[in-house]
Amino acid sequence: MKIHMFSGSGFAWRIQLACELKGIPYDPAYMQPTPENLKSAAFLKLSPRGKVPAIEADGYSLSESLAIMAYLEAKHPERPLFGTTQSAYRSTLHVRPRLGGGVSILLILGRQF
């Protein structure tokens, strides 16, 4: 799986962290966050809104970090990011907006559900 990203993107960091926690190998494809790169025809095919992260996996592309996390969770259910019960899932989603970005993933690291 290739992750298109640029350095300093919290959204891309979220996907990298999810891959690390789940043990999913990935190839980072770093790019400069310039309009020429983000709005190029080639990148818009991967990410129609011209935003990172975008992934290429299984013969197609996907963008938006939460959509990518949902894909990773479905494809690799071992070591769940959001817990294994409805209560744990709800708690994780409830905490995330209050603490910001990818923090919810850190909170579940090491927790048993």
Backbone atoms as SQL, in Angstrom:
CREATE TABLE atoms (id INTEGER PRIMARY KEY, chain TEXT, resi INTEGER, resn TEXT, atom TEXT, x REAL, y REAL, z REAL);
INSERT INTO atoms VALUES
  (1, 'A', 1, 'MET', 'N', 0.855, -1.171, 0.000),
  (2, 'A', 1, 'MET', 'CA', 0.000, 0.000, 0.000),
  (3, 'A', 1, 'MET', 'C', 0.898, 1.228, 0.000),
  (4, 'A', 2, 'LYS', 'N', 0.535, 2.179, -0.816),
  (5, 'A', 2, 'LYS', 'CA', 1.272, 3.437, -0.892),
  (6, 'A', 2, 'LYS', 'C', 0.424, 4.539, -0.264),
  (7, 'A', 3, 'ILE', 'N', 1.043, 5.322, 0.610),
  (8, 'A', 3, 'ILE', 'CA', 0.364, 6.468, 1.229),
  (9, 'A', 3, 'ILE', 'C', 0.969, 7.741, 0.667),
  (10, 'A', 4, 'HIS', 'N', 0.156, 8.517, -0.027),
  (11, 'A', 4, 'HIS', 'CA', 0.590, 9.816, -0.543),
  (12, 'A', 4, 'HIS', 'C', 0.372, 10.837, 0.568),
  (13, 'A', 5, 'MET', 'N', 1.440, 11.569, 0.890),
  (14, 'A', 5, 'MET', 'CA', 1.374, 12.499, 2.017),
  (15, 'A', 5, 'MET', 'C', 2.448, 13.557, 1.890),
  (16, 'A', 6, 'PHE', 'N', 2.366, 14.540, 2.781),
  (17, 'A', 6, 'PHE', 'CA', 3.475, 15.468, 2.928),
  (18, 'A', 6, 'PHE', 'C', 3.815, 15.571, 4.401),
  (19, 'A', 7, 'SER', 'N', 5.051, 15.920, 4.661),
  (20, 'A', 7, 'SER', 'CA', 5.548, 16.012, 6.027),
  (21, 'A', 7, 'SER', 'C', 4.762, 17.068, 6.794),
  (22, 'A', 8, 'GLY', 'N', 4.376, 16.728, 8.010),
  (23, 'A', 8, 'GLY', 'CA', 3.661, 17.672, 8.851),
  (24, 'A', 8, 'GLY', 'C', 2.153, 17.565, 8.790),
  (25, 'A', 9, 'SER', 'N', 1.627, 16.697, 7.966),
  (26, 'A', 9, 'SER', 'CA', 0.177, 16.527, 7.863),
  (27, 'A', 9, 'SER', 'C', -0.311, 15.619, 8.982),
  (28, 'A', 10, 'GLY', 'N', -1.122, 16.163, 9.885),
  (29, 'A', 10, 'GLY', 'CA', -1.696, 15.369, 10.962),
  (30, 'A', 10, 'GLY', 'C', -2.605, 14.274, 10.449),
  (31, 'A', 11, 'PHE', 'N', -3.283, 14.536, 9.351),
  (32, 'A', 11, 'PHE', 'CA', -4.184, 13.528, 8.777),
  (33, 'A', 11, 'PHE', 'C', -3.385, 12.352, 8.215),
  (34, 'A', 12, 'ALA', 'N', -2.258, 12.646, 7.572),
  (35, 'A', 12, 'ALA', 'CA', -1.400, 11.570, 7.068),
  (36, 'A', 12, 'ALA', 'C', -0.752, 10.823, 8.231),
  (37, 'A', 13, 'TRP', 'N', -0.376, 11.548, 9.258),
  (38, 'A', 13, 'TRP', 'CA', 0.209, 10.924, 10.442),
  (39, 'A', 13, 'TRP', 'C', -0.775, 9.932, 11.045),
  (40, 'A', 14, 'ARG', 'N', -2.040, 10.271, 11.053),
  (41, 'A', 14, 'ARG', 'CA', -3.087, 9.381, 11.573),
  (42, 'A', 14, 'ARG', 'C', -3.056, 8.034, 10.843),
  (43, 'A', 15, 'ILE', 'N', -2.893, 8.063, 9.514),
  (44, 'A', 15, 'ILE', 'CA', -2.877, 6.826, 8.737),
  (45, 'A', 15, 'ILE', 'C', -1.596, 6.044, 8.980),
  (46, 'A', 16, 'GLN', 'N', -0.477, 6.738, 9.064),
  (47, 'A', 16, 'GLN', 'CA', 0.777, 6.062, 9.369),
  (48, 'A', 16, 'GLN', 'C', 0.692, 5.371, 10.731),
  (49, 'A', 17, 'LEU', 'N', 0.160, 6.053, 11.715),
  (50, 'A', 17, 'LEU', 'CA', 0.035, 5.484, 13.048),
  (51, 'A', 17, 'LEU', 'C', -0.894, 4.274, 13.034),
  (52, 'A', 18, 'ALA', 'N', -2.007, 4.377, 12.329),
  (53, 'A', 18, 'ALA', 'CA', -2.925, 3.242, 12.233),
  (54, 'A', 18, 'ALA', 'C', -2.216, 2.045, 11.610),
  (55, 'A', 19, 'CYS', 'N', -1.437, 2.270, 10.562),
  (56, 'A', 19, 'CYS', 'CA', -0.697, 1.176, 9.922),
  (57, 'A', 19, 'CYS', 'C', 0.315, 0.570, 10.888),
  (58, 'A', 20, 'GLU', 'N', 1.013, 1.406, 11.613),
  (59, 'A', 20, 'GLU', 'CA', 1.997, 0.900, 12.577),
  (60, 'A', 20, 'GLU', 'C', 1.321, 0.079, 13.666),
  (61, 'A', 21, 'LEU', 'N', 0.219, 0.572, 14.202),
  (62, 'A', 21, 'LEU', 'CA', -0.485, -0.147, 15.265),
  (63, 'A', 21, 'LEU', 'C', -1.047, -1.478, 14.789),
  (64, 'A', 22, 'LYS', 'N', -1.473, -1.521, 13.539),
  (65, 'A', 22, 'LYS', 'CA', -2.067, -2.740, 12.996),
  (66, 'A', 22, 'LYS', 'C', -1.029, -3.648, 12.324),
  (67, 'A', 23, 'GLY', 'N', 0.215, -3.184, 12.209),
  (68, 'A', 23, 'GLY', 'CA', 1.251, -3.986, 11.573),
  (69, 'A', 23, 'GLY', 'C', 1.099, -4.089, 10.073),
  (70, 'A', 24, 'ILE', 'N', 0.576, -3.055, 9.440),
  (71, 'A', 24, 'ILE', 'CA', 0.361, -3.044, 7.992),
  (72, 'A', 24, 'ILE', 'C', 1.549, -2.355, 7.319),
  (73, 'A', 25, 'PRO', 'N', 2.250, -3.056, 6.437),
  (74, 'A', 25, 'PRO', 'CA', 3.364, -2.404, 5.732),
  (75, 'A', 25, 'PRO', 'C', 2.840, -1.369, 4.737),
  (76, 'A', 26, 'TYR', 'N', 3.598, -0.301, 4.560),
  (77, 'A', 26, 'TYR', 'CA', 3.204, 0.754, 3.621),
  (78, 'A', 26, 'TYR', 'C', 4.437, 1.428, 3.059),
  (79, 'A', 27, 'ASP', 'N', 4.251, 2.015, 1.907),
  (80, 'A', 27, 'ASP', 'CA', 5.303, 2.800, 1.258),
  (81, 'A', 27, 'ASP', 'C', 4.880, 4.261, 1.300),
  (82, 'A', 28, 'PRO', 'N', 5.628, 5.109, 1.994),
  (83, 'A', 28, 'PRO', 'CA', 5.284, 6.528, 1.994),
  (84, 'A', 28, 'PRO', 'C', 5.683, 7.172, 0.669),
  (85, 'A', 29, 'ALA', 'N', 4.791, 7.964, 0.131),
  (86, 'A', 29, 'ALA', 'CA', 5.069, 8.716, -1.095),
  (87, 'A', 29, 'ALA', 'C', 4.955, 10.189, -0.717),
  (88, 'A', 30, 'TYR', 'N', 6.090, 10.759, -0.306),
  (89, 'A', 30, 'TYR', 'CA', 6.087, 12.150, 0.138),
  (90, 'A', 30, 'TYR', 'C', 6.008, 13.099, -1.048),
  (91, 'A', 31, 'MET', 'N', 5.285, 14.167, -0.863),
  (92, 'A', 31, 'MET', 'CA', 5.150, 15.186, -1.896),
  (93, 'A', 31, 'MET', 'C', 5.192, 16.558, -1.233),
  (94, 'A', 32, 'GLN', 'N', 5.474, 17.556, -2.003),
  (95, 'A', 32, 'GLN', 'CA', 5.446, 18.925, -1.503),
  (96, 'A', 32, 'GLN', 'C', 4.004, 19.436, -1.558),
  (97, 'A', 33, 'PRO', 'N', 3.552, 20.136, -0.524),
  (98, 'A', 33, 'PRO', 'CA', 2.162, 20.613, -0.499),
  (99, 'A', 33, 'PRO', 'C', 1.963, 21.891, -1.308),
  (100, 'A', 34, 'THR', 'N', 2.212, 21.797, -2.596),
  (101, 'A', 34, 'THR', 'CA', 2.048, 22.956, -3.470),
  (102, 'A', 34, 'THR', 'C', 0.790, 22.761, -4.314),
  (103, 'A', 35, 'PRO', 'N', 0.188, 23.860, -4.757),
  (104, 'A', 35, 'PRO', 'CA', -0.980, 23.728, -5.638),
  (105, 'A', 35, 'PRO', 'C', -0.669, 22.912, -6.895),
  (106, 'A', 36, 'GLU', 'N', 0.552, 23.043, -7.407),
  (107, 'A', 36, 'GLU', 'CA', 0.923, 22.284, -8.601),
  (108, 'A', 36, 'GLU', 'C', 0.844, 20.778, -8.349),
  (109, 'A', 37, 'ASN', 'N', 1.244, 20.339, -7.172),
  (110, 'A', 37, 'ASN', 'CA', 1.196, 18.914, -6.840),
  (111, 'A', 37, 'ASN', 'C', -0.208, 18.461, -6.457),
  (112, 'A', 38, 'LEU', 'N', -0.844, 19.205, -5.562),
  (113, 'A', 38, 'LEU', 'CA', -2.136, 18.783, -5.029),
  (114, 'A', 38, 'LEU', 'C', -3.275, 18.898, -6.037),
  (115, 'A', 39, 'LYS', 'N', -3.144, 19.782, -6.999),
  (116, 'A', 39, 'LYS', 'CA', -4.211, 19.967, -7.996),
  (117, 'A', 39, 'LYS', 'C', -3.836, 19.425, -9.368),
  (118, 'A', 40, 'SER', 'N', -2.758, 18.647, -9.418),
  (119, 'A', 40, 'SER', 'CA', -2.372, 18.059, -10.702),
  (120, 'A', 40, 'SER', 'C', -3.392, 16.997, -11.099),
  (121, 'A', 41, 'ALA', 'N', -3.516, 16.779, -12.377),
  (122, 'A', 41, 'ALA', 'CA', -4.476, 15.789, -12.877),
  (123, 'A', 41, 'ALA', 'C', -4.181, 14.398, -12.299),
  (124, 'A', 42, 'ALA', 'N', -2.904, 14.058, -12.204),
  (125, 'A', 42, 'ALA', 'CA', -2.535, 12.738, -11.687),
  (126, 'A', 42, 'ALA', 'C', -2.959, 12.582, -10.222),
  (127, 'A', 43, 'PHE', 'N', -2.716, 13.612, -9.402),
  (128, 'A', 43, 'PHE', 'CA', -3.083, 13.487, -7.990),
  (129, 'A', 43, 'PHE', 'C', -4.592, 13.562, -7.792),
  (130, 'A', 44, 'LEU', 'N', -5.274, 14.367, -8.598),
  (131, 'A', 44, 'LEU', 'CA', -6.732, 14.453, -8.472),
  (132, 'A', 44, 'LEU', 'C', -7.429, 13.137, -8.819),
  (133, 'A', 45, 'LYS', 'N', -6.761, 12.274, -9.595),
  (134, 'A', 45, 'LYS', 'CA', -7.312, 10.940, -9.844),
  (135, 'A', 45, 'LYS', 'C', -7.280, 10.099, -8.564),
  (136, 'A', 46, 'LEU', 'N', -6.272, 10.334, -7.718),
  (137, 'A', 46, 'LEU', 'CA', -6.147, 9.610, -6.454),
  (138, 'A', 46, 'LEU', 'C', -7.001, 10.232, -5.362),
  (139, 'A', 47, 'SER', 'N', -7.036, 11.556, -5.354),
  (140, 'A', 47, 'SER', 'CA', -7.738, 12.300, -4.312),
  (141, 'A', 47, 'SER', 'C', -8.530, 13.425, -4.980),
  (142, 'A', 48, 'PRO', 'N', -9.800, 13.197, -5.304),
  (143, 'A', 48, 'PRO', 'CA', -10.576, 14.181, -6.072),
  (144, 'A', 48, 'PRO', 'C', -10.651, 15.576, -5.436),
  (145, 'A', 49, 'ARG', 'N', -10.482, 15.660, -4.132),
  (146, 'A', 49, 'ARG', 'CA', -10.483, 16.975, -3.479),
  (147, 'A', 49, 'ARG', 'C', -9.088, 17.570, -3.380),
  (148, 'A', 50, 'GLY', 'N', -8.086, 16.837, -3.843),
  (149, 'A', 50, 'GLY', 'CA', -6.715, 17.332, -3.837),
  (150, 'A', 50, 'GLY', 'C', -6.124, 17.442, -2.451),
  (151, 'A', 51, 'LYS', 'N', -6.473, 16.498, -1.577),
  (152, 'A', 51, 'LYS', 'CA', -5.986, 16.542, -0.195),
  (153, 'A', 51, 'LYS', 'C', -5.261, 15.249, 0.143),
  (154, 'A', 52, 'VAL', 'N', -4.346, 15.363, 1.115),
  (155, 'A', 52, 'VAL', 'CA', -3.657, 14.187, 1.632),
  (156, 'A', 52, 'VAL', 'C', -4.269, 13.840, 2.984),
  (157, 'A', 53, 'PRO', 'N', -4.197, 12.596, 3.364),
  (158, 'A', 53, 'PRO', 'CA', -3.557, 11.488, 2.668),
  (159, 'A', 53, 'PRO', 'C', -4.457, 10.885, 1.606),
  (160, 'A', 54, 'ALA', 'N', -3.819, 10.182, 0.712),
  (161, 'A', 54, 'ALA', 'CA', -4.514, 9.346, -0.264),
  (162, 'A', 54, 'ALA', 'C', -3.725, 8.053, -0.324),
  (163, 'A', 55, 'ILE', 'N', -4.414, 6.952, -0.466),
  (164, 'A', 55, 'ILE', 'CA', -3.711, 5.672, -0.563),
  (165, 'A', 55, 'ILE', 'C', -4.005, 5.017, -1.900),
  (166, 'A', 56, 'GLU', 'N', -3.074, 4.174, -2.305),
  (167, 'A', 56, 'GLU', 'CA', -3.270, 3.279, -3.436),
  (168, 'A', 56, 'GLU', 'C', -3.119, 1.867, -2.885),
  (169, 'A', 57, 'ALA', 'N', -4.182, 1.083, -3.000),
  (170, 'A', 57, 'ALA', 'CA', -4.161, -0.281, -2.482),
  (171, 'A', 57, 'ALA', 'C', -5.174, -1.126, -3.239),
  (172, 'A', 58, 'ASP', 'N', -4.828, -2.357, -3.443),
  (173, 'A', 58, 'ASP', 'CA', -5.745, -3.309, -4.069),
  (174, 'A', 58, 'ASP', 'C', -6.291, -2.822, -5.409),
  (175, 'A', 59, 'GLY', 'N', -5.495, -2.066, -6.151),
  (176, 'A', 59, 'GLY', 'CA', -5.896, -1.631, -7.478),
  (177, 'A', 59, 'GLY', 'C', -6.787, -0.404, -7.534),
  (178, 'A', 60, 'TYR', 'N', -6.993, 0.259, -6.420),
  (179, 'A', 60, 'TYR', 'CA', -7.772, 1.501, -6.447),
  (180, 'A', 60, 'TYR', 'C', -7.207, 2.485, -5.447),
  (181, 'A', 61, 'SER', 'N', -7.750, 3.693, -5.434),
  (182, 'A', 61, 'SER', 'CA', -7.277, 4.734, -4.523),
  (183, 'A', 61, 'SER', 'C', -8.407, 5.163, -3.599),
  (184, 'A', 62, 'LEU', 'N', -8.008, 5.723, -2.479),
  (185, 'A', 62, 'LEU', 'CA', -8.955, 6.185, -1.476),
  (186, 'A', 62, 'LEU', 'C', -8.333, 7.381, -0.770),
  (187, 'A', 63, 'SER', 'N', -9.149, 8.381, -0.472),
  (188, 'A', 63, 'SER', 'CA', -8.663, 9.545, 0.261),
  (189, 'A', 63, 'SER', 'C', -9.571, 9.807, 1.456),
  (190, 'A', 64, 'GLU', 'N', -9.222, 10.807, 2.238),
  (191, 'A', 64, 'GLU', 'CA', -9.900, 11.175, 3.496),
  (192, 'A', 64, 'GLU', 'C', -9.483, 10.199, 4.591),
  (193, 'A', 65, 'SER', 'N', -8.849, 10.720, 5.615),
  (194, 'A', 65, 'SER', 'CA', -8.223, 9.870, 6.622),
  (195, 'A', 65, 'SER', 'C', -9.205, 8.945, 7.339),
  (196, 'A', 66, 'LEU', 'N', -10.387, 9.413, 7.683),
  (197, 'A', 66, 'LEU', 'CA', -11.325, 8.529, 8.378),
  (198, 'A', 66, 'LEU', 'C', -11.834, 7.414, 7.473),
  (199, 'A', 67, 'ALA', 'N', -12.021, 7.708, 6.193),
  (200, 'A', 67, 'ALA', 'CA', -12.419, 6.664, 5.242),
  (201, 'A', 67, 'ALA', 'C', -11.297, 5.638, 5.090),
  (202, 'A', 68, 'ILE', 'N', -10.067, 6.107, 5.064),
  (203, 'A', 68, 'ILE', 'CA', -8.928, 5.196, 4.959),
  (204, 'A', 68, 'ILE', 'C', -8.843, 4.335, 6.209),
  (205, 'A', 69, 'MET', 'N', -9.047, 4.926, 7.384),
  (206, 'A', 69, 'MET', 'CA', -9.012, 4.152, 8.622),
  (207, 'A', 69, 'MET', 'C', -10.114, 3.086, 8.624),
  (208, 'A', 70, 'ALA', 'N', -11.291, 3.426, 8.146),
  (209, 'A', 70, 'ALA', 'CA', -12.382, 2.448, 8.072),
  (210, 'A', 70, 'ALA', 'C', -12.005, 1.311, 7.128),
  (211, 'A', 71, 'TYR', 'N', -11.385, 1.640, 5.999),
  (212, 'A', 71, 'TYR', 'CA', -10.921, 0.615, 5.055),
  (213, 'A', 71, 'TYR', 'C', -9.893, -0.293, 5.720),
  (214, 'A', 72, 'LEU', 'N', -8.911, 0.310, 6.404),
  (215, 'A', 72, 'LEU', 'CA', -7.878, -0.485, 7.067),
  (216, 'A', 72, 'LEU', 'C', -8.482, -1.398, 8.129),
  (217, 'A', 73, 'GLU', 'N', -9.457, -0.879, 8.850),
  (218, 'A', 73, 'GLU', 'CA', -10.114, -1.665, 9.893),
  (219, 'A', 73, 'GLU', 'C', -10.862, -2.855, 9.293),
  (220, 'A', 74, 'ALA', 'N', -11.537, -2.644, 8.172),
  (221, 'A', 74, 'ALA', 'CA', -12.281, -3.723, 7.527),
  (222, 'A', 74, 'ALA', 'C', -11.346, -4.756, 6.899),
  (223, 'A', 75, 'LYS', 'N', -10.288, -4.292, 6.285),
  (224, 'A', 75, 'LYS', 'CA', -9.356, -5.206, 5.610),
  (225, 'A', 75, 'LYS', 'C', -8.468, -5.955, 6.597),
  (226, 'A', 76, 'HIS', 'N', -8.137, -5.311, 7.712),
  (227, 'A', 76, 'HIS', 'CA', -7.234, -5.894, 8.713),
  (228, 'A', 76, 'HIS', 'C', -7.891, -5.806, 10.094),
  (229, 'A', 77, 'PRO', 'N', -8.845, -6.677, 10.383),
  (230, 'A', 77, 'PRO', 'CA', -9.592, -6.553, 11.643),
  (231, 'A', 77, 'PRO', 'C', -8.781, -6.890, 12.900),
  (232, 'A', 78, 'GLU', 'N', -7.641, -7.551, 12.729),
  (233, 'A', 78, 'GLU', 'CA', -6.830, -7.838, 13.901),
  (234, 'A', 78, 'GLU', 'C', -6.287, -6.518, 14.482),
  (235, 'A', 79, 'ARG', 'N', -6.087, -6.477, 15.781),
  (236, 'A', 79, 'ARG', 'CA', -5.679, -5.263, 16.503),
  (237, 'A', 79, 'ARG', 'C', -6.604, -4.090, 16.161),
  (238, 'A', 80, 'PRO', 'N', -7.859, -4.183, 16.532),
  (239, 'A', 80, 'PRO', 'CA', -8.835, -3.154, 16.160),
  (240, 'A', 80, 'PRO', 'C', -8.492, -1.773, 16.707),
  (241, 'A', 81, 'LEU', 'N', -8.673, -0.784, 15.858),
  (242, 'A', 81, 'LEU', 'CA', -8.403, 0.607, 16.240),
  (243, 'A', 81, 'LEU', 'C', -9.503, 1.185, 17.120),
  (244, 'A', 82, 'PHE', 'N', -10.712, 0.690, 16.959),
  (245, 'A', 82, 'PHE', 'CA', -11.864, 1.281, 17.625),
  (246, 'A', 82, 'PHE', 'C', -12.499, 0.371, 18.665),
  (247, 'A', 83, 'GLY', 'N', -11.788, -0.681, 19.073),
  (248, 'A', 83, 'GLY', 'CA', -12.341, -1.603, 20.057),
  (249, 'A', 83, 'GLY', 'C', -13.150, -2.691, 19.390),
  (250, 'A', 84, 'THR', 'N', -13.632, -3.614, 20.215),
  (251, 'A', 84, 'THR', 'CA', -14.390, -4.738, 19.677),
  (252, 'A', 84, 'THR', 'C', -15.836, -4.753, 20.149),
  (253, 'A', 85, 'THR', 'N', -16.210, -3.796, 20.949),
  (254, 'A', 85, 'THR', 'CA', -17.595, -3.724, 21.409),
  (255, 'A', 85, 'THR', 'C', -18.196, -2.394, 20.990),
  (256, 'A', 86, 'GLN', 'N', -19.505, -2.354, 20.969),
  (257, 'A', 86, 'GLN', 'CA', -20.192, -1.113, 20.614),
  (258, 'A', 86, 'GLN', 'C', -19.826, -0.005, 21.603),
  (259, 'A', 87, 'SER', 'N', -19.741, -0.329, 22.860),
  (260, 'A', 87, 'SER', 'CA', -19.396, 0.655, 23.886),
  (261, 'A', 87, 'SER', 'C', -17.985, 1.215, 23.676),
  (262, 'A', 88, 'ALA', 'N', -17.034, 0.345, 23.390),
  (263, 'A', 88, 'ALA', 'CA', -15.663, 0.800, 23.155),
  (264, 'A', 88, 'ALA', 'C', -15.582, 1.672, 21.909),
  (265, 'A', 89, 'TYR', 'N', -16.275, 1.269, 20.860),
  (266, 'A', 89, 'TYR', 'CA', -16.305, 2.037, 19.617),
  (267, 'A', 89, 'TYR', 'C', -16.873, 3.434, 19.878),
  (268, 'A', 90, 'ARG', 'N', -17.975, 3.492, 20.576),
  (269, 'A', 90, 'ARG', 'CA', -18.621, 4.770, 20.894),
  (270, 'A', 90, 'ARG', 'C', -17.697, 5.636, 21.741),
  (271, 'A', 91, 'SER', 'N', -17.039, 5.044, 22.723),
  (272, 'A', 91, 'SER', 'CA', -16.130, 5.801, 23.584),
  (273, 'A', 91, 'SER', 'C', -14.977, 6.394, 22.791),
  (274, 'A', 92, 'THR', 'N', -14.418, 5.615, 21.886),
  (275, 'A', 92, 'THR', 'CA', -13.306, 6.096, 21.069),
  (276, 'A', 92, 'THR', 'C', -13.741, 7.267, 20.203),
  (277, 'A', 93, 'LEU', 'N', -14.885, 7.151, 19.569),
  (278, 'A', 93, 'LEU', 'CA', -15.362, 8.242, 18.712),
  (279, 'A', 93, 'LEU', 'C', -15.774, 9.462, 19.528),
  (280, 'A', 94, 'HIS', 'N', -16.201, 9.257, 20.744),
  (281, 'A', 94, 'HIS', 'CA', -16.604, 10.373, 21.605),
  (282, 'A', 94, 'HIS', 'C', -15.385, 11.158, 22.081),
  (283, 'A', 95, 'VAL', 'N', -14.311, 10.473, 22.401),
  (284, 'A', 95, 'VAL', 'CA', -13.107, 11.122, 22.919),
  (285, 'A', 95, 'VAL', 'C', -12.359, 11.868, 21.824),
  (286, 'A', 96, 'ARG', 'N', -12.315, 11.312, 20.609),
  (287, 'A', 96, 'ARG', 'CA', -11.505, 11.877, 19.533),
  (288, 'A', 96, 'ARG', 'C', -11.760, 13.357, 19.254),
  (289, 'A', 97, 'PRO', 'N', -13.008, 13.794, 19.087),
  (290, 'A', 97, 'PRO', 'CA', -13.194, 15.205, 18.745),
  (291, 'A', 97, 'PRO', 'C', -12.748, 16.163, 19.852),
  (292, 'A', 98, 'ARG', 'N', -12.851, 15.756, 21.094),
  (293, 'A', 98, 'ARG', 'CA', -12.475, 16.644, 22.184),
  (294, 'A', 98, 'ARG', 'C', -10.968, 16.797, 22.297),
  (295, 'A', 99, 'LEU', 'N', -10.235, 15.772, 21.936),
  (296, 'A', 99, 'LEU', 'CA', -8.790, 15.807, 22.092),
  (297, 'A', 99, 'LEU', 'C', -8.059, 16.136, 20.810),
  (298, 'A', 100, 'GLY', 'N', -8.726, 16.046, 19.691),
  (299, 'A', 100, 'GLY', 'CA', -8.108, 16.403, 18.422),
  (300, 'A', 100, 'GLY', 'C', -7.616, 15.203, 17.645),
  (301, 'A', 101, 'GLY', 'N', -7.403, 15.437, 16.359),
  (302, 'A', 101, 'GLY', 'CA', -6.831, 14.532, 15.382),
  (303, 'A', 101, 'GLY', 'C', -6.742, 13.061, 15.712),
  (304, 'A', 102, 'GLY', 'N', -5.531, 12.531, 15.648),
  (305, 'A', 102, 'GLY', 'CA', -5.317, 11.108, 15.793),
  (306, 'A', 102, 'GLY', 'C', -5.119, 10.648, 17.217),
  (307, 'A', 103, 'VAL', 'N', -5.410, 11.500, 18.179),
  (308, 'A', 103, 'VAL', 'CA', -5.165, 11.155, 19.569),
  (309, 'A', 103, 'VAL', 'C', -5.944, 9.931, 19.997),
  (310, 'A', 104, 'SER', 'N', -7.143, 9.737, 19.472),
  (311, 'A', 104, 'SER', 'CA', -7.957, 8.593, 19.902),
  (312, 'A', 104, 'SER', 'C', -7.243, 7.277, 19.663),
  (313, 'A', 105, 'ILE', 'N', -6.453, 7.192, 18.604),
  (314, 'A', 105, 'ILE', 'CA', -5.724, 5.957, 18.342),
  (315, 'A', 105, 'ILE', 'C', -4.716, 5.712, 19.456),
  (316, 'A', 106, 'LEU', 'N', -4.058, 6.754, 19.913),
  (317, 'A', 106, 'LEU', 'CA', -3.093, 6.597, 21.002),
  (318, 'A', 106, 'LEU', 'C', -3.783, 6.139, 22.278),
  (319, 'A', 107, 'LEU', 'N', -4.989, 6.608, 22.503),
  (320, 'A', 107, 'LEU', 'CA', -5.703, 6.250, 23.718),
  (321, 'A', 107, 'LEU', 'C', -6.043, 4.773, 23.777),
  (322, 'A', 108, 'ILE', 'N', -6.271, 4.149, 22.631),
  (323, 'A', 108, 'ILE', 'CA', -6.652, 2.749, 22.664),
  (324, 'A', 108, 'ILE', 'C', -5.457, 1.821, 22.601),
  (325, 'A', 109, 'LEU', 'N', -4.287, 2.358, 22.325),
  (326, 'A', 109, 'LEU', 'CA', -3.099, 1.520, 22.282),
  (327, 'A', 109, 'LEU', 'C', -2.884, 0.868, 23.649),
  (328, 'A', 110, 'GLY', 'N', -2.822, -0.407, 23.655),
  (329, 'A', 110, 'GLY', 'CA', -2.592, -1.118, 24.895),
  (330, 'A', 110, 'GLY', 'C', -3.850, -1.448, 25.677),
  (331, 'A', 111, 'ARG', 'N', -5.002, -0.908, 25.289),
  (332, 'A', 111, 'ARG', 'CA', -6.242, -1.238, 25.976),
  (333, 'A', 111, 'ARG', 'C', -6.788, -2.548, 25.445),
  (334, 'A', 112, 'GLN', 'N', -7.365, -3.320, 26.286),
  (335, 'A', 112, 'GLN', 'CA', -7.992, -4.574, 25.881),
  (336, 'A', 112, 'GLN', 'C', -9.485, -4.390, 25.867),
  (337, 'A', 113, 'PHE', 'N', -10.148, -4.753, 24.769),
  (338, 'A', 113, 'PHE', 'CA', -11.591, -4.612, 24.658),
  (339, 'A', 113, 'PHE', 'C', -12.222, -5.981, 24.581);
